[in-house]
Amino acid sequence: KYLVAGQKLVVIAHKSGGLIRGHAVVQHVLGSPGGSTIISTVFHGILNVLDHGMTPDQAAALVRYHHQLLPRDEIFFSTATELPAALLRELNAMGYDAHAHDWPFGDLQILLRDGDSWQGGSDPRGRGVWRVVNPDDNF
């Protein structure tokens, strides 16, 4: 993000996935299409796996929501995964306008190192699948 005097705020969208390292090796790989919603989708995946102990499949299947800097009071959720009605009421009571985005977003793909192997998860609503390919395998 950067500011230019006398001009509007220009926001550079994060258009990449994420790698999480631990003990000098990559432990997690996450990614999703979606333009400005990529960072929300990847961040949800990281939180759900690391903080909530979910499997990659569980984290990839969850609700998607997105809140951007402006407008401050607007929260979008993916048309593929609606927020629970009780949560929508709570958000509304706090002054937020939570509503469905114009299209589904967040086709999250996750790889998680498990010792010498990998676990994976793909959003069941999307078109992706996870695979670990051994370079010695013949296709």
MARTI-589779 format. One record per residue: residue in three letters; x, y, z of N, C-alpha, C, CB in turn. Coordinates in steps of 0.02 Angstrom, whole numbers, plus 50000, padded with zeros to 5 digits. Glycine has a CB too. Layout:
% residues N
+-----+-------+-------+-------+-------+-------+-------+-------+-------+-------+-------+-------+-------+
! res !    nu !    nv !    nw !   cau !   cav !   caw !    cu !    cv !    cw !   cbu !   cbv !   cbw !
+-----+-------+-------+-------+-------+-------+-------+-------+-------+-------+-------+-------+-------+
! ALA !     X !     Y !     Z !     X !     Y !     Z !     X !     Y !     Z !     X !     Y !     Z !
...
+-----+-------+-------+-------+-------+-------+-------+-------+-------+-------+-------+-------+-------+
% end
This chain:
% residues 139
+-----+-------+-------+-------+-------+-------+-------+-------+-------+-------+-------+-------+-------+
! res !    nu !    nv !    nw !   cau !   cav !   caw !    cu !    cv !    cw !   cbu !   cbv !   cbw !
+-----+-------+-------+-------+-------+-------+-------+-------+-------+-------+-------+-------+-------+
! LYS ! 50042 ! 49942 ! 50000 ! 50000 ! 50000 ! 50000 ! 50045 ! 50061 ! 50000 ! 49952 ! 50000 ! 50061 !
! TYR ! 50022 ! 50113 ! 49968 ! 50060 ! 50175 ! 49971 ! 50015 ! 50234 ! 49960 ! 50117 ! 50174 ! 49919 !
! LEU ! 50037 ! 50292 ! 49983 ! 50000 ! 50355 ! 49975 ! 50039 ! 50402 ! 49931 ! 49985 ! 50387 ! 50043 !
! VAL ! 50004 ! 50439 ! 49890 ! 50034 ! 50491 ! 49849 ! 49998 ! 50555 ! 49868 ! 50030 ! 50475 ! 49772 !
! ALA ! 50036 ! 50608 ! 49885 ! 50007 ! 50671 ! 49906 ! 49956 ! 50696 ! 49855 ! 50061 ! 50724 ! 49917 !
! GLY ! 49897 ! 50715 ! 49880 ! 49846 ! 50744 ! 49837 ! 49807 ! 50693 ! 49796 ! 49876 ! 50792 ! 49792 !
! GLN ! 49821 ! 50629 ! 49804 ! 49785 ! 50578 ! 49765 ! 49751 ! 50529 ! 49813 ! 49834 ! 50540 ! 49718 !
! LYS ! 49711 ! 50486 ! 49784 ! 49677 ! 50435 ! 49823 ! 49726 ! 50382 ! 49847 ! 49621 ! 50402 ! 49782 !
! LEU ! 49705 ! 50347 ! 49899 ! 49743 ! 50290 ! 49923 ! 49743 ! 50236 ! 49870 ! 49714 ! 50263 ! 49991 !
! VAL ! 49800 ! 50210 ! 49855 ! 49806 ! 50156 ! 49806 ! 49823 ! 50093 ! 49844 ! 49860 ! 50171 ! 49751 !
! VAL ! 49782 ! 50042 ! 49836 ! 49794 ! 49979 ! 49871 ! 49818 ! 49928 ! 49820 ! 49729 ! 49954 ! 49907 !
! ILE ! 49874 ! 49898 ! 49835 ! 49901 ! 49846 ! 49792 ! 49876 ! 49780 ! 49820 ! 49980 ! 49848 ! 49789 !
! ALA ! 49838 ! 49743 ! 49781 ! 49809 ! 49680 ! 49805 ! 49864 ! 49627 ! 49812 ! 49754 ! 49656 ! 49757 !
! HIS ! 49857 ! 49586 ! 49862 ! 49903 ! 49530 ! 49871 ! 49878 ! 49474 ! 49827 ! 49907 ! 49507 ! 49947 !
! LYS ! 49919 ! 49453 ! 49780 ! 49897 ! 49404 ! 49731 ! 49940 ! 49342 ! 49733 ! 49899 ! 49434 ! 49661 !
! SER ! 49955 ! 49319 ! 49794 ! 49995 ! 49259 ! 49799 ! 49970 ! 49217 ! 49857 ! 50070 ! 49277 ! 49808 !
! GLY ! 49993 ! 49157 ! 49859 ! 49976 ! 49112 ! 49913 ! 50025 ! 49121 ! 49971 ! 49976 ! 49039 ! 49889 !
! GLY ! 50035 ! 49069 ! 50009 ! 50079 ! 49074 ! 50066 ! 50120 ! 49012 ! 50077 ! 50039 ! 49090 ! 50127 !
! LEU ! 50180 ! 49022 ! 50102 ! 50223 ! 48968 ! 50125 ! 50239 ! 48982 ! 50198 ! 50289 ! 48962 ! 50082 !
! ILE ! 50235 ! 48931 ! 50240 ! 50252 ! 48938 ! 50310 ! 50310 ! 48891 ! 50324 ! 50191 ! 48924 ! 50357 !
! ARG ! 50364 ! 48921 ! 50349 ! 50424 ! 48882 ! 50364 ! 50429 ! 48869 ! 50438 ! 50487 ! 48917 ! 50339 !
! GLY ! 50458 ! 48813 ! 50454 ! 50474 ! 48796 ! 50523 ! 50531 ! 48746 ! 50523 ! 50412 ! 48767 ! 50561 !
! HIS ! 50577 ! 48753 ! 50568 ! 50635 ! 48708 ! 50571 ! 50672 ! 48706 ! 50504 ! 50613 ! 48638 ! 50591 !
! ALA ! 50678 ! 48763 ! 50471 ! 50716 ! 48772 ! 50409 ! 50687 ! 48736 ! 50348 ! 50786 ! 48749 ! 50420 !
! VAL ! 50625 ! 48711 ! 50353 ! 50593 ! 48681 ! 50294 ! 50522 ! 48707 ! 50288 ! 50594 ! 48602 ! 50299 !
! VAL ! 50495 ! 48704 ! 50229 ! 50425 ! 48725 ! 50218 ! 50379 ! 48675 ! 50253 ! 50409 ! 48729 ! 50141 !
! GLN ! 50333 ! 48702 ! 50294 ! 50286 ! 48660 ! 50331 ! 50215 ! 48662 ! 50301 ! 50283 ! 48683 ! 50403 !
! HIS ! 50196 ! 48719 ! 50272 ! 50129 ! 48728 ! 50244 ! 50134 ! 48766 ! 50178 ! 50082 ! 48765 ! 50294 !
! VAL ! 50091 ! 48748 ! 50131 ! 50085 ! 48784 ! 50068 ! 50011 ! 48795 ! 50058 ! 50118 ! 48744 ! 50007 !
! LEU ! 49991 ! 48859 ! 50046 ! 49921 ! 48875 ! 50037 ! 49913 ! 48922 ! 49978 ! 49891 ! 48907 ! 50101 !
! GLY ! 49858 ! 48915 ! 49941 ! 49846 ! 48960 ! 49886 ! 49773 ! 48959 ! 49864 ! 49890 ! 48943 ! 49828 !
! SER ! 49754 ! 49010 ! 49828 ! 49685 ! 49017 ! 49804 ! 49683 ! 49069 ! 49749 ! 49637 ! 49035 ! 49862 !
! PRO ! 49639 ! 49061 ! 49700 ! 49626 ! 49116 ! 49654 ! 49581 ! 49166 ! 49689 ! 49594 ! 49090 ! 49588 !
! GLY ! 49573 ! 49226 ! 49661 ! 49523 ! 49271 ! 49689 ! 49540 ! 49344 ! 49693 ! 49508 ! 49249 ! 49754 !
! GLY ! 49595 ! 49367 ! 49664 ! 49610 ! 49438 ! 49666 ! 49616 ! 49464 ! 49737 ! 49557 ! 49477 ! 49629 !
! SER ! 49576 ! 49514 ! 49754 ! 49581 ! 49546 ! 49820 ! 49559 ! 49500 ! 49876 ! 49540 ! 49609 ! 49821 !
! THR ! 49525 ! 49445 ! 49862 ! 49503 ! 49400 ! 49915 ! 49554 ! 49345 ! 49930 ! 49436 ! 49369 ! 49897 !
! ILE ! 49608 ! 49341 ! 49891 ! 49658 ! 49289 ! 49903 ! 49685 ! 49292 ! 49974 ! 49716 ! 49295 ! 49853 !
! ILE ! 49704 ! 49352 ! 49996 ! 49734 ! 49357 ! 50062 ! 49687 ! 49335 ! 50117 ! 49757 ! 49428 ! 50075 !
! SER ! 49622 ! 49350 ! 50111 ! 49573 ! 49327 ! 50161 ! 49568 ! 49251 ! 50161 ! 49504 ! 49358 ! 50148 !
! THR ! 49564 ! 49222 ! 50102 ! 49556 ! 49149 ! 50096 ! 49617 ! 49113 ! 50125 ! 49546 ! 49129 ! 50023 !
! VAL ! 49677 ! 49136 ! 50107 ! 49738 ! 49104 ! 50132 ! 49745 ! 49115 ! 50207 ! 49801 ! 49133 ! 50095 !
! PHE ! 49730 ! 49175 ! 50231 ! 49734 ! 49188 ! 50303 ! 49686 ! 49144 ! 50342 ! 49718 ! 49262 ! 50317 !
! HIS ! 49625 ! 49134 ! 50317 ! 49577 ! 49089 ! 50351 ! 49606 ! 49019 ! 50355 ! 49509 ! 49089 ! 50314 !
! GLY ! 49637 ! 48996 ! 50300 ! 49668 ! 48930 ! 50299 ! 49722 ! 48923 ! 50352 ! 49696 ! 48914 ! 50231 !
! ILE ! 49765 ! 48973 ! 50356 ! 49820 ! 48972 ! 50406 ! 49791 ! 48970 ! 50477 ! 49865 ! 49035 ! 50397 !
! LEU ! 49744 ! 49014 ! 50492 ! 49714 ! 49015 ! 50559 ! 49681 ! 48949 ! 50576 ! 49663 ! 49071 ! 50564 !
! ASN ! 49643 ! 48922 ! 50529 ! 49605 ! 48861 ! 50544 ! 49649 ! 48801 ! 50554 ! 49556 ! 48848 ! 50489 !
! VAL ! 49705 ! 48797 ! 50518 ! 49751 ! 48740 ! 50526 ! 49795 ! 48750 ! 50588 ! 49796 ! 48732 ! 50463 !
! LEU ! 49827 ! 48808 ! 50594 ! 49875 ! 48819 ! 50648 ! 49841 ! 48833 ! 50715 ! 49920 ! 48875 ! 50631 !
! ASP ! 49791 ! 48877 ! 50716 ! 49761 ! 48896 ! 50780 ! 49704 ! 48851 ! 50802 ! 49736 ! 48966 ! 50775 !
! HIS ! 49667 ! 48823 ! 50754 ! 49609 ! 48783 ! 50772 ! 49619 ! 48708 ! 50762 ! 49550 ! 48806 ! 50732 !
! GLY ! 49679 ! 48688 ! 50740 ! 49696 ! 48617 ! 50734 ! 49657 ! 48578 ! 50683 ! 49687 ! 48585 ! 50800 !
! MET ! 49631 ! 48612 ! 50632 ! 49592 ! 48577 ! 50581 ! 49638 ! 48541 ! 50532 ! 49547 ! 48627 ! 50543 !
! THR ! 49610 ! 48490 ! 50501 ! 49646 ! 48457 ! 50446 ! 49643 ! 48503 ! 50385 ! 49616 ! 48386 ! 50430 !
! PRO ! 49687 ! 48493 ! 50336 ! 49682 ! 48534 ! 50275 ! 49614 ! 48530 ! 50242 ! 49736 ! 48513 ! 50227 !
! ASP ! 49584 ! 48470 ! 50240 ! 49517 ! 48463 ! 50209 ! 49465 ! 48503 ! 50247 ! 49497 ! 48389 ! 50207 !
! GLN ! 49466 ! 48500 ! 50313 ! 49418 ! 48538 ! 50353 ! 49426 ! 48613 ! 50341 ! 49426 ! 48522 ! 50428 !
! ALA ! 49488 ! 48637 ! 50343 ! 49500 ! 48709 ! 50334 ! 49480 ! 48732 ! 50264 ! 49574 ! 48725 ! 50346 !
! ALA ! 49492 ! 48692 ! 50214 ! 49476 ! 48711 ! 50145 ! 49401 ! 48714 ! 50132 ! 49509 ! 48662 ! 50096 !
! ALA ! 49362 ! 48678 ! 50172 ! 49290 ! 48673 ! 50161 ! 49250 ! 48727 ! 50197 ! 49266 ! 48606 ! 50183 !
! LEU ! 49282 ! 48767 ! 50240 ! 49244 ! 48814 ! 50281 ! 49218 ! 48875 ! 50243 ! 49287 ! 48837 ! 50337 !
! VAL ! 49176 ! 48912 ! 50278 ! 49147 ! 48975 ! 50254 ! 49202 ! 49024 ! 50234 ! 49102 ! 49006 ! 50307 !
! ARG ! 49189 ! 49063 ! 50183 ! 49235 ! 49115 ! 50161 ! 49202 ! 49183 ! 50173 ! 49255 ! 49106 ! 50087 !
! TYR ! 49239 ! 49228 ! 50203 ! 49215 ! 49297 ! 50209 ! 49274 ! 49343 ! 50197 ! 49182 ! 49310 ! 50279 !
! HIS ! 49259 ! 49405 ! 50180 ! 49311 ! 49453 ! 50162 ! 49291 ! 49523 ! 50185 ! 49323 ! 49453 ! 50086 !
! HIS ! 49338 ! 49556 ! 50219 ! 49329 ! 49625 ! 50239 ! 49389 ! 49664 ! 50214 ! 49321 ! 49632 ! 50317 !
! GLN ! 49377 ! 49715 ! 50175 ! 49430 ! 49756 ! 50148 ! 49432 ! 49822 ! 50185 ! 49420 ! 49767 ! 50071 !
! LEU ! 49484 ! 49860 ! 50175 ! 49492 ! 49924 ! 50211 ! 49431 ! 49969 ! 50202 ! 49554 ! 49959 ! 50186 !
! LEU ! 49409 ! 49978 ! 50141 ! 49352 ! 50021 ! 50127 ! 49301 ! 49985 ! 50085 ! 49375 ! 50086 ! 50093 !
! PRO ! 49238 ! 49993 ! 50095 ! 49207 ! 50030 ! 50150 ! 49215 ! 49991 ! 50216 ! 49132 ! 50042 ! 50135 !
! ARG ! 49222 ! 50029 ! 50270 ! 49237 ! 50001 ! 50336 ! 49185 ! 49954 ! 50363 ! 49246 ! 50056 ! 50384 !
! ASP ! 49123 ! 49965 ! 50347 ! 49069 ! 49927 ! 50378 ! 49042 ! 49871 ! 50334 ! 49013 ! 49974 ! 50397 !
! GLU ! 49077 ! 49853 ! 50282 ! 49052 ! 49803 ! 50235 ! 49093 ! 49739 ! 50239 ! 49053 ! 49831 ! 50163 !
! ILE ! 49058 ! 49683 ! 50248 ! 49088 ! 49617 ! 50248 ! 49053 ! 49575 ! 50195 ! 49083 ! 49583 ! 50319 !
! PHE ! 49092 ! 49544 ! 50152 ! 49064 ! 49500 ! 50100 ! 49074 ! 49428 ! 50121 ! 49098 ! 49513 ! 50032 !
! PHE ! 49027 ! 49386 ! 50104 ! 49039 ! 49314 ! 50110 ! 49027 ! 49283 ! 50042 ! 48993 ! 49282 ! 50165 !
! SER ! 49060 ! 49227 ! 50031 ! 49056 ! 49194 ! 49967 ! 48986 ! 49166 ! 49956 ! 49108 ! 49139 ! 49961 !
! THR ! 48962 ! 49170 ! 49896 ! 48897 ! 49141 ! 49880 ! 48898 ! 49065 ! 49887 ! 48874 ! 49161 ! 49809 !
! ALA ! 48958 ! 49035 ! 49889 ! 48964 ! 48962 ! 49896 ! 48956 ! 48941 ! 49969 ! 49031 ! 48938 ! 49869 !
! THR ! 48965 ! 48987 ! 50016 ! 48964 ! 48969 ! 50087 ! 48935 ! 49027 ! 50128 ! 49036 ! 48952 ! 50112 !
! GLU ! 48872 ! 49024 ! 50143 ! 48840 ! 49079 ! 50180 ! 48860 ! 49078 ! 50253 ! 48764 ! 49075 ! 50173 !
! LEU ! 48862 ! 49138 ! 50283 ! 48874 ! 49143 ! 50354 ! 48810 ! 49123 ! 50391 ! 48896 ! 49215 ! 50373 !
! PRO ! 48817 ! 49093 ! 50450 ! 48757 ! 49074 ! 50489 ! 48715 ! 49135 ! 50505 ! 48778 ! 49039 ! 50555 !
! ALA ! 48649 ! 49126 ! 50507 ! 48602 ! 49181 ! 50519 ! 48616 ! 49217 ! 50585 ! 48530 ! 49155 ! 50519 !
! ALA ! 48633 ! 49180 ! 50638 ! 48647 ! 49211 ! 50703 ! 48708 ! 49258 ! 50698 ! 48660 ! 49157 ! 50757 !
! LEU ! 48759 ! 49237 ! 50661 ! 48818 ! 49279 ! 50652 ! 48802 ! 49341 ! 50611 ! 48874 ! 49239 ! 50618 !
! LEU ! 48760 ! 49334 ! 50560 ! 48739 ! 49392 ! 50521 ! 48702 ! 49442 ! 50564 ! 48693 ! 49369 ! 50462 !
! ARG ! 48660 ! 49418 ! 50610 ! 48624 ! 49463 ! 50656 ! 48673 ! 49499 ! 50702 ! 48572 ! 49423 ! 50697 !
! GLU ! 48723 ! 49462 ! 50728 ! 48773 ! 49493 ! 50772 ! 48813 ! 49547 ! 50735 ! 48821 ! 49440 ! 50800 !
! LEU ! 48834 ! 49532 ! 50675 ! 48871 ! 49581 ! 50635 ! 48829 ! 49643 ! 50621 ! 48895 ! 49549 ! 50569 !
! ASN ! 48766 ! 49632 ! 50605 ! 48721 ! 49687 ! 50593 ! 48713 ! 49730 ! 50655 ! 48652 ! 49662 ! 50570 !
! ALA ! 48707 ! 49699 ! 50713 ! 48700 ! 49735 ! 50776 ! 48763 ! 49777 ! 50792 ! 48687 ! 49687 ! 50834 !
! MET ! 48821 ! 49755 ! 50766 ! 48884 ! 49793 ! 50777 ! 48894 ! 49846 ! 50723 ! 48943 ! 49745 ! 50777 !
! GLY ! 48846 ! 49853 ! 50677 ! 48850 ! 49905 ! 50627 ! 48879 ! 49883 ! 50560 ! 48890 ! 49960 ! 50652 !
! TYR ! 48890 ! 49818 ! 50551 ! 48918 ! 49794 ! 50488 ! 48862 ! 49776 ! 50440 ! 48962 ! 49732 ! 50500 !
! ASP ! 48875 ! 49785 ! 50377 ! 48830 ! 49763 ! 50323 ! 48861 ! 49701 ! 50292 ! 48819 ! 49821 ! 50269 !
! ALA ! 48839 ! 49643 ! 50313 ! 48866 ! 49580 ! 50288 ! 48819 ! 49553 ! 50234 ! 48875 ! 49528 ! 50345 !
! HIS ! 48846 ! 49542 ! 50176 ! 48804 ! 49516 ! 50121 ! 48846 ! 49474 ! 50073 ! 48771 ! 49574 ! 50083 !
! ALA ! 48809 ! 49436 ! 50032 ! 48842 ! 49392 ! 49984 ! 48880 ! 49433 ! 49931 ! 48791 ! 49346 ! 49950 !
! HIS ! 48938 ! 49408 ! 49914 ! 48978 ! 49437 ! 49860 ! 48942 ! 49422 ! 49794 ! 49051 ! 49410 ! 49860 !
! ASP ! 48962 ! 49455 ! 49741 ! 48930 ! 49444 ! 49676 ! 48947 ! 49375 ! 49647 ! 48951 ! 49497 ! 49627 !
! TRP ! 49000 ! 49343 ! 49672 ! 49020 ! 49277 ! 49647 ! 49052 ! 49237 ! 49703 ! 49069 ! 49284 ! 49587 !
! PRO ! 49055 ! 49171 ! 49695 ! 49090 ! 49131 ! 49745 ! 49165 ! 49146 ! 49742 ! 49076 ! 49055 ! 49735 !
! PHE ! 49198 ! 49147 ! 49799 ! 49270 ! 49158 ! 49798 ! 49304 ! 49110 ! 49846 ! 49287 ! 49231 ! 49817 !
! GLY ! 49368 ! 49100 ! 49835 ! 49407 ! 49058 ! 49880 ! 49406 ! 48985 ! 49864 ! 49384 ! 49068 ! 49948 !
! ASP ! 49445 ! 48964 ! 49815 ! 49454 ! 48893 ! 49799 ! 49520 ! 48872 ! 49831 ! 49454 ! 48880 ! 49720 !
! LEU ! 49519 ! 48866 ! 49898 ! 49580 ! 48856 ! 49938 ! 49610 ! 48787 ! 49928 ! 49565 ! 48867 ! 50012 !
! GLN ! 49675 ! 48786 ! 49919 ! 49714 ! 48725 ! 49915 ! 49767 ! 48728 ! 49970 ! 49747 ! 48715 ! 49844 !
! ILE ! 49774 ! 48674 ! 50008 ! 49821 ! 48673 ! 50065 ! 49863 ! 48610 ! 50063 ! 49782 ! 48678 ! 50132 !
! LEU ! 49928 ! 48618 ! 50074 ! 49973 ! 48562 ! 50087 ! 50004 ! 48573 ! 50155 ! 50028 ! 48556 ! 50031 !
! LEU ! 50009 ! 48520 ! 50195 ! 50035 ! 48523 ! 50262 ! 50085 ! 48466 ! 50271 ! 49978 ! 48518 ! 50315 !
! ARG ! 50147 ! 48483 ! 50290 ! 50198 ! 48432 ! 50300 ! 50180 ! 48391 ! 50361 ! 50269 ! 48464 ! 50309 !
! ASP ! 50185 ! 48325 ! 50354 ! 50171 ! 48278 ! 50408 ! 50230 ! 48230 ! 50411 ! 50103 ! 48239 ! 50397 !
! GLY ! 50283 ! 48251 ! 50446 ! 50345 ! 48211 ! 50448 ! 50378 ! 48213 ! 50380 ! 50330 ! 48138 ! 50469 !
! ASP ! 50385 ! 48154 ! 50349 ! 50416 ! 48149 ! 50283 ! 50365 ! 48149 ! 50227 ! 50458 ! 48087 ! 50279 !
! SER ! 50301 ! 48154 ! 50243 ! 50250 ! 48154 ! 50191 ! 50208 ! 48218 ! 50196 ! 50204 ! 48091 ! 50198 !
! TRP ! 50156 ! 48223 ! 50156 ! 50114 ! 48282 ! 50154 ! 50041 ! 48261 ! 50160 ! 50125 ! 48322 ! 50090 !
! GLN ! 50001 ! 48304 ! 50194 ! 49928 ! 48299 ! 50193 ! 49904 ! 48357 ! 50150 ! 49897 ! 48301 ! 50266 !
! GLY ! 49847 ! 48348 ! 50119 ! 49821 ! 48403 ! 50079 ! 49746 ! 48412 ! 50087 ! 49837 ! 48391 ! 50007 !
! GLY ! 49723 ! 48469 ! 50065 ! 49652 ! 48484 ! 50065 ! 49635 ! 48530 ! 50008 ! 49631 ! 48514 ! 50131 !
! SER ! 49579 ! 48517 ! 49977 ! 49553 ! 48558 ! 49922 ! 49482 ! 48577 ! 49937 ! 49558 ! 48520 ! 49854 !
! ASP ! 49465 ! 48638 ! 49921 ! 49396 ! 48661 ! 49931 ! 49349 ! 48616 ! 49891 ! 49388 ! 48736 ! 49909 !
! PRO ! 49302 ! 48583 ! 49925 ! 49257 ! 48536 ! 49889 ! 49211 ! 48571 ! 49839 ! 49216 ! 48499 ! 49939 !
! ARG ! 49204 ! 48637 ! 49844 ! 49161 ! 48673 ! 49798 ! 49199 ! 48695 ! 49736 ! 49131 ! 48734 ! 49832 !
! GLY ! 49265 ! 48690 ! 49737 ! 49306 ! 48715 ! 49682 ! 49326 ! 48661 ! 49634 ! 49368 ! 48747 ! 49709 !
! ARG ! 49373 ! 48679 ! 49592 ! 49395 ! 48632 ! 49540 ! 49464 ! 48604 ! 49552 ! 49394 ! 48666 ! 49473 !
! GLY ! 49496 ! 48625 ! 49606 ! 49564 ! 48603 ! 49620 ! 49567 ! 48536 ! 49655 ! 49600 ! 48654 ! 49661 !
! VAL ! 49623 ! 48504 ! 49648 ! 49639 ! 48443 ! 49685 ! 49711 ! 48449 ! 49708 ! 49628 ! 48378 ! 49641 !
! TRP ! 49727 ! 48419 ! 49764 ! 49796 ! 48422 ! 49787 ! 49831 ! 48357 ! 49769 ! 49799 ! 48434 ! 49864 !
! ARG ! 49895 ! 48364 ! 49754 ! 49936 ! 48306 ! 49738 ! 50008 ! 48321 ! 49758 ! 49932 ! 48289 ! 49661 !
! VAL ! 50042 ! 48270 ! 49780 ! 50114 ! 48274 ! 49790 ! 50145 ! 48229 ! 49737 ! 50136 ! 48253 ! 49864 !
! VAL ! 50189 ! 48258 ! 49697 ! 50219 ! 48220 ! 49642 ! 50292 ! 48207 ! 49659 ! 50212 ! 48259 ! 49575 !
! ASN ! 50311 ! 48145 ! 49656 ! 50380 ! 48126 ! 49666 ! 50416 ! 48136 ! 49600 ! 50387 ! 48053 ! 49691 !
! PRO ! 50472 ! 48173 ! 49599 ! 50506 ! 48185 ! 49536 ! 50530 ! 48122 ! 49501 ! 50565 ! 48230 ! 49548 !
! ASP ! 50534 ! 48066 ! 49538 ! 50556 ! 48003 ! 49508 ! 50499 ! 47964 ! 49475 ! 50590 ! 47960 ! 49559 !
! ASP ! 50437 ! 47987 ! 49488 ! 50379 ! 47952 ! 49458 ! 50376 ! 47966 ! 49383 ! 50314 ! 47974 ! 49492 !
! ASN ! 50356 ! 47916 ! 49346 ! 50344 ! 47925 ! 49274 ! 50270 ! 47938 ! 49263 ! 50367 ! 47862 ! 49233 !
! PHE ! 50254 ! 47987 ! 49224 ! 50184 ! 48003 ! 49211 ! 50160 ! 47967 ! 49149 ! 50174 ! 48078 ! 49203 !
+-----+-------+-------+-------+-------+-------+-------+-------+-------+-------+-------+-------+-------+
% end
